[in-house]
Structures are given as structure tokens and as C-alpha cells.
């Protein structure tokens, strides 16, 4: 077995492992993501120029 074949096989195995990890991660999703609160539509009266 030549060196080029060994390196190619290693690279292919590495790509396969990362592809499997990416697929599993995409299927599972984030595990500890806190739910985001809904956006508020309050207007605090900010005026450009600093004049209230």
C-alpha cells in the first residue's frame, strides 16, 4: 500500500466522521438553548438630538 493511498484513505475516513457528526448535530439541534422571550413593542420616547 503506497503512502498516497494511506493518506487518501485517512482523509476519506476523516471526512466521513465529520459528516456523520454534522448530520447527528443537525438532527439533534442545540441542547441547552434558552427560549427567547417575545420581542416587546415598547417605545421609550427616544428623540434624536437629545430633546425630550
PQR file of N, CA, C, O and H, with PARSE charges and radii, in Angstrom:
ATOM      1  N   UNK A   1       0.851  -1.163   0.000 -0.4000 1.5000
ATOM      2  CA  UNK A   1       0.000   0.000   0.000 -0.0000 2.0000
ATOM      3  C   UNK A   1       0.903   1.233   0.000  0.5500 1.7000
ATOM      4  O   UNK A   1       1.788   1.364   0.846 -0.5500 1.4000
ATOM      5  N   UNK A   2       0.676   2.119  -0.939 -0.4000 1.5000
ATOM      6  CA  UNK A   2       1.531   3.296  -1.049 -0.0000 2.0000
ATOM      7  C   UNK A   2       1.095   4.378  -0.057  0.5500 1.7000
ATOM      8  O   UNK A   2      -0.001   4.327   0.502 -0.5500 1.4000
ATOM      9  H   UNK A   2      -0.043   2.013  -1.626  0.4000 1.0000
ATOM     10  N   UNK A   3       1.955   5.328   0.138 -0.4000 1.5000
ATOM     11  CA  UNK A   3       1.674   6.424   1.065 -0.0000 2.0000
ATOM     12  C   UNK A   3       0.484   7.246   0.601  0.5500 1.7000
ATOM     13  O   UNK A   3      -0.337   7.653   1.423 -0.5500 1.4000
ATOM     14  H   UNK A   3       2.845   5.369  -0.316  0.4000 1.0000
ATOM     15  N   UNK A   4       0.373   7.493  -0.668 -0.4000 1.5000
ATOM     16  CA  UNK A   4      -0.739   8.282  -1.202 -0.0000 2.0000
ATOM     17  C   UNK A   4      -2.080   7.605  -0.927  0.5500 1.7000
ATOM     18  O   UNK A   4      -3.064   8.276  -0.612 -0.5500 1.4000
ATOM     19  H   UNK A   4       1.040   7.162  -1.336  0.4000 1.0000
ATOM     20  N   UNK A   5      -2.120   6.295  -1.044 -0.4000 1.5000
ATOM     21  CA  UNK A   5      -3.361   5.560  -0.779 -0.0000 2.0000
ATOM     22  C   UNK A   5      -3.699   5.634   0.706  0.5500 1.7000
ATOM     23  O   UNK A   5      -4.869   5.790   1.057 -0.5500 1.4000
ATOM     24  H   UNK A   5      -1.321   5.750  -1.300  0.4000 1.0000
ATOM     25  N   UNK A   6      -2.715   5.526   1.577 -0.4000 1.5000
ATOM     26  CA  UNK A   6      -2.946   5.600   3.017 -0.0000 2.0000
ATOM     27  C   UNK A   6      -3.456   6.984   3.418  0.5500 1.7000
ATOM     28  O   UNK A   6      -4.391   7.100   4.211 -0.5500 1.4000
ATOM     29  H   UNK A   6      -1.765   5.399   1.291  0.4000 1.0000
ATOM     30  N   UNK A   7      -2.845   8.023   2.874 -0.4000 1.5000
ATOM     31  CA  UNK A   7      -3.269   9.383   3.199 -0.0000 2.0000
ATOM     32  C   UNK A   7      -4.669   9.645   2.652  0.5500 1.7000
ATOM     33  O   UNK A   7      -5.482  10.287   3.319 -0.5500 1.4000
ATOM     34  H   UNK A   7      -2.085   7.929   2.230  0.4000 1.0000
ATOM     35  N   UNK A   8      -4.952   9.167   1.476 -0.4000 1.5000
ATOM     36  CA  UNK A   8      -6.285   9.342   0.898 -0.0000 2.0000
ATOM     37  C   UNK A   8      -7.341   8.606   1.713  0.5500 1.7000
ATOM     38  O   UNK A   8      -8.432   9.133   1.931 -0.5500 1.4000
ATOM     39  H   UNK A   8      -4.292   8.646   0.935  0.4000 1.0000
ATOM     40  N   UNK A   9      -7.031   7.405   2.161 -0.4000 1.5000
ATOM     41  CA  UNK A   9      -7.973   6.646   2.981 -0.0000 2.0000
ATOM     42  C   UNK A   9      -8.209   7.344   4.320  0.5500 1.7000
ATOM     43  O   UNK A   9      -9.340   7.397   4.804 -0.5500 1.4000
ATOM     44  H   UNK A   9      -6.145   6.977   1.984  0.4000 1.0000
ATOM     45  N   UNK A  10      -7.143   7.879   4.917 -0.4000 1.5000
ATOM     46  CA  UNK A  10      -7.293   8.608   6.170 -0.0000 2.0000
ATOM     47  C   UNK A  10      -8.148   9.855   5.977  0.5500 1.7000
ATOM     48  O   UNK A  10      -9.017  10.143   6.800 -0.5500 1.4000
ATOM     49  H   UNK A  10      -6.224   7.837   4.523  0.4000 1.0000
ATOM     50  N   UNK A  11      -7.910  10.594   4.901 -0.4000 1.5000
ATOM     51  CA  UNK A  11      -8.688  11.796   4.630 -0.0000 2.0000
ATOM     52  C   UNK A  11     -10.159  11.457   4.386  0.5500 1.7000
ATOM     53  O   UNK A  11     -11.046  12.171   4.852 -0.5500 1.4000
ATOM     54  H   UNK A  11      -7.204  10.359   4.232  0.4000 1.0000
ATOM     55  N   UNK A  12     -10.411  10.392   3.672 -0.4000 1.5000
ATOM     56  CA  UNK A  12     -11.796   9.978   3.414 -0.0000 2.0000
ATOM     57  C   UNK A  12     -12.491   9.565   4.716  0.5500 1.7000
ATOM     58  O   UNK A  12     -13.661   9.883   4.925 -0.5500 1.4000
ATOM     59  H   UNK A  12      -9.689   9.812   3.294  0.4000 1.0000
ATOM     60  N   UNK A  13     -11.774   8.863   5.579 -0.4000 1.5000
ATOM     61  CA  UNK A  13     -12.352   8.468   6.873 -0.0000 2.0000
ATOM     62  C   UNK A  13     -12.626   9.696   7.736  0.5500 1.7000
ATOM     63  O   UNK A  13     -13.644   9.759   8.425 -0.5500 1.4000
ATOM     64  H   UNK A  13     -10.823   8.605   5.409  0.4000 1.0000
ATOM     65  N   UNK A  14     -11.729  10.659   7.700 -0.4000 1.5000
ATOM     66  CA  UNK A  14     -11.910  11.886   8.471 -0.0000 2.0000
ATOM     67  C   UNK A  14     -13.123  12.666   7.981  0.5500 1.7000
ATOM     68  O   UNK A  14     -13.902  13.174   8.788 -0.5500 1.4000
ATOM     69  H   UNK A  14     -10.902  10.608   7.141  0.4000 1.0000
ATOM     70  N   UNK A  15     -13.287  12.761   6.684 -0.4000 1.5000
ATOM     71  CA  UNK A  15     -14.452  13.443   6.112 -0.0000 2.0000
ATOM     72  C   UNK A  15     -15.729  12.711   6.504  0.5500 1.7000
ATOM     73  O   UNK A  15     -16.731  13.350   6.827 -0.5500 1.4000
ATOM     74  H   UNK A  15     -12.654  12.349   6.029  0.4000 1.0000
ATOM     75  N   UNK A  16     -15.710  11.387   6.480 -0.4000 1.5000
ATOM     76  CA  UNK A  16     -16.891  10.610   6.842 -0.0000 2.0000
ATOM     77  C   UNK A  16     -17.269  10.828   8.308  0.5500 1.7000
ATOM     78  O   UNK A  16     -18.452  10.930   8.634 -0.5500 1.4000
ATOM     79  H   UNK A  16     -14.897  10.868   6.218  0.4000 1.0000
ATOM     80  N   UNK A  17     -16.279  10.900   9.185 -0.4000 1.5000
ATOM     81  CA  UNK A  17     -16.557  11.116  10.611 -0.0000 2.0000
ATOM     82  C   UNK A  17     -17.148  12.500  10.830  0.5500 1.7000
ATOM     83  O   UNK A  17     -18.127  12.642  11.562 -0.5500 1.4000
ATOM     84  H   UNK A  17     -15.318  10.818   8.921  0.4000 1.0000
ATOM     85  N   UNK A  18     -16.569  13.526  10.208 -0.4000 1.5000
ATOM     86  CA  UNK A  18     -17.097  14.870  10.381 -0.0000 2.0000
ATOM     87  C   UNK A  18     -18.482  15.006   9.760  0.5500 1.7000
ATOM     88  O   UNK A  18     -19.330  15.704  10.315 -0.5500 1.4000
ATOM     89  H   UNK A  18     -15.774  13.411   9.613  0.4000 1.0000
ATOM     90  N   UNK A  19     -18.730  14.368   8.643 -0.4000 1.5000
ATOM     91  CA  UNK A  19     -20.051  14.422   8.020 -0.0000 2.0000
ATOM     92  C   UNK A  19     -21.103  13.747   8.912  0.5500 1.7000
ATOM     93  O   UNK A  19     -22.221  14.245   9.046 -0.5500 1.4000
ATOM     94  H   UNK A  19     -18.040  13.801   8.192  0.4000 1.0000
ATOM     95  N   UNK A  20     -20.741  12.629   9.510 -0.4000 1.5000
ATOM     96  CA  UNK A  20     -21.672  11.949  10.420 -0.0000 2.0000
ATOM     97  C   UNK A  20     -21.938  12.803  11.654  0.5500 1.7000
ATOM     98  O   UNK A  20     -23.079  12.892  12.106 -0.5500 1.4000
ATOM     99  H   UNK A  20     -19.833  12.225   9.401  0.4000 1.0000
ATOM    100  N   UNK A  21     -20.907  13.430  12.201 -0.4000 1.5000
ATOM    101  CA  UNK A  21     -21.086  14.291  13.370 -0.0000 2.0000
ATOM    102  C   UNK A  21     -21.958  15.495  13.031  0.5500 1.7000
ATOM    103  O   UNK A  21     -22.803  15.896  13.832 -0.5500 1.4000
ATOM    104  H   UNK A  21     -19.980  13.357  11.833  0.4000 1.0000
ATOM    105  N   UNK A  22     -21.758  16.069  11.854 -0.4000 1.5000
ATOM    106  CA  UNK A  22     -22.576  17.209  11.440 -0.0000 2.0000
ATOM    107  C   UNK A  22     -24.044  16.793  11.272  0.5500 1.7000
ATOM    108  O   UNK A  22     -24.952  17.512  11.687 -0.5500 1.4000
ATOM    109  H   UNK A  22     -21.071  15.743  11.203  0.4000 1.0000
ATOM    110  N   UNK A  23     -24.260  15.625  10.658 -0.4000 1.5000
ATOM    111  CA  UNK A  23     -25.633  15.153  10.442 -0.0000 2.0000
ATOM    112  C   UNK A  23     -26.336  14.882  11.772  0.5500 1.7000
ATOM    113  O   UNK A  23     -27.505  15.231  11.937 -0.5500 1.4000
ATOM    114  H   UNK A  23     -23.522  15.041  10.320  0.4000 1.0000
ATOM    115  N   UNK A  24     -25.642  14.271  12.705 -0.4000 1.5000
ATOM    116  CA  UNK A  24     -26.238  13.999  14.017 -0.0000 2.0000
ATOM    117  C   UNK A  24     -26.500  15.303  14.755  0.5500 1.7000
ATOM    118  O   UNK A  24     -27.553  15.465  15.372 -0.5500 1.4000
ATOM    119  H   UNK A  24     -24.692  13.988  12.572  0.4000 1.0000
ATOM    120  N   UNK A  25     -25.565  16.224  14.699 -0.4000 1.5000
ATOM    121  CA  UNK A  25     -25.751  17.507  15.352 -0.0000 2.0000
ATOM    122  C   UNK A  25     -26.906  18.295  14.768  0.5500 1.7000
ATOM    123  O   UNK A  25     -27.632  18.963  15.503 -0.5500 1.4000
ATOM    124  H   UNK A  25     -24.709  16.093  14.198  0.4000 1.0000
ATOM    125  N   UNK A  26     -27.086  18.229  13.470 -0.4000 1.5000
ATOM    126  CA  UNK A  26     -28.205  18.918  12.837 -0.0000 2.0000
ATOM    127  C   UNK A  26     -29.537  18.277  13.213  0.5500 1.7000
ATOM    128  O   UNK A  26     -30.540  18.972  13.370 -0.5500 1.4000
ATOM    129  H   UNK A  26     -26.495  17.686  12.873  0.4000 1.0000
ATOM    130  N   UNK A  27     -29.549  16.971  13.356 -0.4000 1.5000
ATOM    131  CA  UNK A  27     -30.789  16.283  13.707 -0.0000 2.0000
ATOM    132  C   UNK A  27     -31.183  16.542  15.156  0.5500 1.7000
ATOM    133  O   UNK A  27     -32.367  16.673  15.464 -0.5500 1.4000
ATOM    134  H   UNK A  27     -28.734  16.406  13.229  0.4000 1.0000
ATOM    135  N   UNK A  28     -30.205  16.617  16.038 -0.4000 1.5000
ATOM    136  CA  UNK A  28     -30.492  16.800  17.458 -0.0000 2.0000
ATOM    137  C   UNK A  28     -30.755  18.260  17.770  0.5500 1.7000
ATOM    138  O   UNK A  28     -31.693  18.576  18.502 -0.5500 1.4000
ATOM    139  H   UNK A  28     -29.242  16.511  15.787  0.4000 1.0000
ATOM    140  N   UNK A  29     -29.951  19.143  17.234 -0.4000 1.5000
ATOM    141  CA  UNK A  29     -30.109  20.564  17.497 -0.0000 2.0000
ATOM    142  C   UNK A  29     -29.438  20.955  18.796  0.5500 1.7000
ATOM    143  O   UNK A  29     -28.842  20.110  19.464 -0.5500 1.4000
ATOM    144  H   UNK A  29     -29.189  18.886  16.640  0.4000 1.0000
ATOM    145  N   UNK A  30     -29.526  22.228  19.168 -0.4000 1.5000
ATOM    146  CA  UNK A  30     -28.915  22.677  20.412 -0.0000 2.0000
ATOM    147  C   UNK A  30     -29.641  22.079  21.615  0.5500 1.7000
ATOM    148  O   UNK A  30     -30.869  21.982  21.617 -0.5500 1.4000
ATOM    149  H   UNK A  30     -30.011  22.915  18.626  0.4000 1.0000
ATOM    150  N   UNK A  31     -28.897  21.685  22.618 -0.4000 1.5000
ATOM    151  CA  UNK A  31     -29.489  21.021  23.765 -0.0000 2.0000
ATOM    152  C   UNK A  31     -29.836  21.977  24.894  0.5500 1.7000
ATOM    153  O   UNK A  31     -30.832  21.763  25.587 -0.5500 1.4000
ATOM    154  H   UNK A  31     -27.901  21.764  22.616  0.4000 1.0000
ATOM    155  N   UNK A  32     -29.056  23.011  25.099 -0.4000 1.5000
ATOM    156  CA  UNK A  32     -29.273  23.872  26.255 -0.0000 2.0000
ATOM    157  C   UNK A  32     -29.578  25.314  25.863  0.5500 1.7000
ATOM    158  O   UNK A  32     -29.212  26.241  26.586 -0.5500 1.4000
ATOM    159  H   UNK A  32     -28.247  23.184  24.537  0.4000 1.0000
ATOM    160  N   UNK A  33     -30.226  25.507  24.760 -0.4000 1.5000
ATOM    161  CA  UNK A  33     -30.568  26.848  24.328 -0.0000 2.0000
ATOM    162  C   UNK A  33     -31.810  27.311  25.077  0.5500 1.7000
ATOM    163  O   UNK A  33     -32.848  26.650  25.044 -0.5500 1.4000
ATOM    164  H   UNK A  33     -30.524  24.754  24.173  0.4000 1.0000
ATOM    165  N   UNK A  34     -31.697  28.448  25.750 -0.4000 1.5000
ATOM    166  CA  UNK A  34     -32.832  29.003  26.486 -0.0000 2.0000
ATOM    167  C   UNK A  34     -33.823  29.614  25.500  0.5500 1.7000
ATOM    168  O   UNK A  34     -33.414  30.223  24.512 -0.5500 1.4000
ATOM    169  H   UNK A  34     -30.854  28.985  25.776  0.4000 1.0000
ATOM    170  N   UNK A  35     -35.104  29.460  25.755 -0.4000 1.5000
ATOM    171  CA  UNK A  35     -36.086  30.069  24.852 -0.0000 2.0000
ATOM    172  C   UNK A  35     -35.992  31.591  24.937  0.5500 1.7000
ATOM    173  O   UNK A  35     -35.825  32.159  26.016 -0.5500 1.4000
ATOM    174  H   UNK A  35     -35.436  28.965  26.558  0.4000 1.0000
ATOM    175  N   UNK A  36     -36.102  32.225  23.797 -0.4000 1.5000
ATOM    176  CA  UNK A  36     -36.010  33.675  23.767 -0.0000 2.0000
ATOM    177  C   UNK A  36     -37.375  34.283  24.027  0.5500 1.7000
ATOM    178  O   UNK A  36     -38.380  33.791  23.514 -0.5500 1.4000
ATOM    179  H   UNK A  36     -36.238  31.763  22.921  0.4000 1.0000
ATOM    180  N   UNK A  37     -37.425  35.346  24.819 -0.4000 1.5000
ATOM    181  CA  UNK A  37     -38.722  35.985  25.069 -0.0000 2.0000
ATOM    182  C   UNK A  37     -39.210  36.694  23.817  0.5500 1.7000
ATOM    183  O   UNK A  37     -38.403  37.092  22.977 -0.5500 1.4000
ATOM    184  H   UNK A  37     -36.609  35.746  25.236  0.4000 1.0000
ATOM    185  N   UNK A  38     -40.504  36.855  23.682 -0.4000 1.5000
ATOM    186  CA  UNK A  38     -41.027  37.545  22.501 -0.0000 2.0000
ATOM    187  C   UNK A  38     -40.581  39.005  22.521  0.5500 1.7000
ATOM    188  O   UNK A  38     -40.431  39.591  23.593 -0.5500 1.4000
ATOM    189  H   UNK A  38     -41.159  36.532  24.365  0.4000 1.0000
ATOM    190  N   UNK A  39     -40.370  39.589  21.362 -0.4000 1.5000
ATOM    191  CA  UNK A  39     -39.933  40.986  21.327 -0.0000 2.0000
ATOM    192  C   UNK A  39     -41.022  41.915  21.840  0.5500 1.7000
ATOM    193  O   UNK A  39     -42.210  41.708  21.593 -0.5500 1.4000
ATOM    194  H   UNK A  39     -40.491  39.113  20.491  0.4000 1.0000
ATOM    195  N   UNK A  40     -40.593  42.930  22.551 -0.4000 1.5000
ATOM    196  CA  UNK A  40     -41.560  43.903  23.055 -0.0000 2.0000
ATOM    197  C   UNK A  40     -41.659  45.059  22.069  0.5500 1.7000
ATOM    198  O   UNK A  40     -40.708  45.371  21.353 -0.5500 1.4000
ATOM    199  H   UNK A  40     -39.628  43.098  22.751  0.4000 1.0000
ATOM    200  N   UNK A  41     -42.808  45.674  22.050 -0.4000 1.5000
ATOM    201  CA  UNK A  41     -43.005  46.789  21.128 -0.0000 2.0000
ATOM    202  C   UNK A  41     -43.121  48.103  21.905  0.5500 1.7000
ATOM    203  O   UNK A  41     -43.809  49.028  21.471 -0.5500 1.4000
ATOM    204  H   UNK A  41     -43.581  45.421  22.631  0.4000 1.0000
ATOM    205  N   UNK A  42     -42.445  48.179  23.053 -0.4000 1.5000
ATOM    206  CA  UNK A  42     -42.490  49.407  23.835 -0.0000 2.0000
ATOM    207  C   UNK A  42     -41.676  50.495  23.151  0.5500 1.7000
ATOM    208  O   UNK A  42     -40.628  50.233  22.562 -0.5500 1.4000
ATOM    209  H   UNK A  42     -41.886  47.428  23.405  0.4000 1.0000
ATOM    210  N   UNK A  43     -42.168  51.693  23.240 -0.4000 1.5000
ATOM    211  CA  UNK A  43     -41.436  52.839  22.719 -0.0000 2.0000
ATOM    212  C   UNK A  43     -41.075  53.715  23.917  0.5500 1.7000
ATOM    213  O   UNK A  43     -41.949  54.199  24.637 -0.5500 1.4000
ATOM    214  H   UNK A  43     -43.020  51.906  23.719  0.4000 1.0000
ATOM    215  N   UNK A  44     -39.790  53.907  24.114 -0.4000 1.5000
ATOM    216  CA  UNK A  44     -39.341  54.623  25.291 -0.0000 2.0000
ATOM    217  C   UNK A  44     -39.199  56.118  25.057  0.5500 1.7000
ATOM    218  O   UNK A  44     -38.639  56.807  25.909 -0.5500 1.4000
ATOM    219  H   UNK A  44     -39.080  53.514  23.530  0.4000 1.0000
ATOM    220  N   UNK A  45     -39.663  56.627  23.982 -0.4000 1.5000
ATOM    221  CA  UNK A  45     -39.649  58.058  23.743 -0.0000 2.0000
ATOM    222  C   UNK A  45     -38.276  58.627  23.441  0.5500 1.7000
ATOM    223  O   UNK A  45     -37.989  59.764  23.814 -0.5500 1.4000
ATOM    224  H   UNK A  45     -40.118  56.067  23.290  0.4000 1.0000
ATOM    225  N   UNK A  46     -37.446  57.889  22.794 -0.4000 1.5000
ATOM    226  CA  UNK A  46     -36.117  58.394  22.440 -0.0000 2.0000
ATOM    227  C   UNK A  46     -36.239  59.345  21.261  0.5500 1.7000
ATOM    228  O   UNK A  46     -36.793  58.997  20.218 -0.5500 1.4000
ATOM    229  H   UNK A  46     -37.678  56.965  22.491  0.4000 1.0000
ATOM    230  N   UNK A  47     -35.716  60.540  21.442 -0.4000 1.5000
ATOM    231  CA  UNK A  47     -35.751  61.532  20.382 -0.0000 2.0000
ATOM    232  C   UNK A  47     -34.334  61.814  19.917  0.5500 1.7000
ATOM    233  O   UNK A  47     -33.454  62.033  20.750 -0.5500 1.4000
ATOM    234  H   UNK A  47     -35.266  60.823  22.289  0.4000 1.0000
ATOM    235  N   UNK A  48     -34.085  61.816  18.615 -0.4000 1.5000
ATOM    236  CA  UNK A  48     -32.752  62.177  18.148 -0.0000 2.0000
ATOM    237  C   UNK A  48     -32.436  63.616  18.522  0.5500 1.7000
ATOM    238  O   UNK A  48     -33.294  64.496  18.447 -0.5500 1.4000
ATOM    239  H   UNK A  48     -34.800  61.638  17.939  0.4000 1.0000
ATOM    240  N   UNK A  49     -31.220  63.835  18.917 -0.4000 1.5000
ATOM    241  CA  UNK A  49     -30.805  65.178  19.299 -0.0000 2.0000
ATOM    242  C   UNK A  49     -30.878  65.413  20.797  0.5500 1.7000
ATOM    243  O   UNK A  49     -30.427  66.452  21.279 -0.5500 1.4000
ATOM    244  H   UNK A  49     -30.524  63.120  18.978  0.4000 1.0000
ATOM    245  N   UNK A  50     -31.432  64.474  21.538 -0.4000 1.5000
ATOM    246  CA  UNK A  50     -31.466  64.567  22.992 -0.0000 2.0000
ATOM    247  C   UNK A  50     -32.555  65.458  23.554  0.5500 1.7000
ATOM    248  O   UNK A  50     -32.535  65.740  24.752 -0.5500 1.4000
ATOM    249  H   UNK A  50     -31.798  63.630  21.147  0.4000 1.0000
ATOM    250  N   UNK A  51     -33.504  65.915  22.754 -0.4000 1.5000
ATOM    251  CA  UNK A  51     -34.573  66.767  23.250 -0.0000 2.0000
ATOM    252  C   UNK A  51     -35.768  65.887  23.597  0.5500 1.7000
ATOM    253  O   UNK A  51     -36.287  65.183  22.731 -0.5500 1.4000
ATOM    254  H   UNK A  51     -33.520  65.686  21.781  0.4000 1.0000
ATOM    255  N   UNK A  52     -36.217  65.919  24.864 -0.4000 1.5000
ATOM    256  CA  UNK A  52     -37.355  65.049  25.234 -0.0000 2.0000
ATOM    257  C   UNK A  52     -38.679  65.522  24.704  0.5500 1.7000
ATOM    258  O   UNK A  52     -39.703  64.882  24.944 -0.5500 1.4000
ATOM    259  H   UNK A  52     -35.796  66.492  25.568  0.4000 1.0000
TER
END
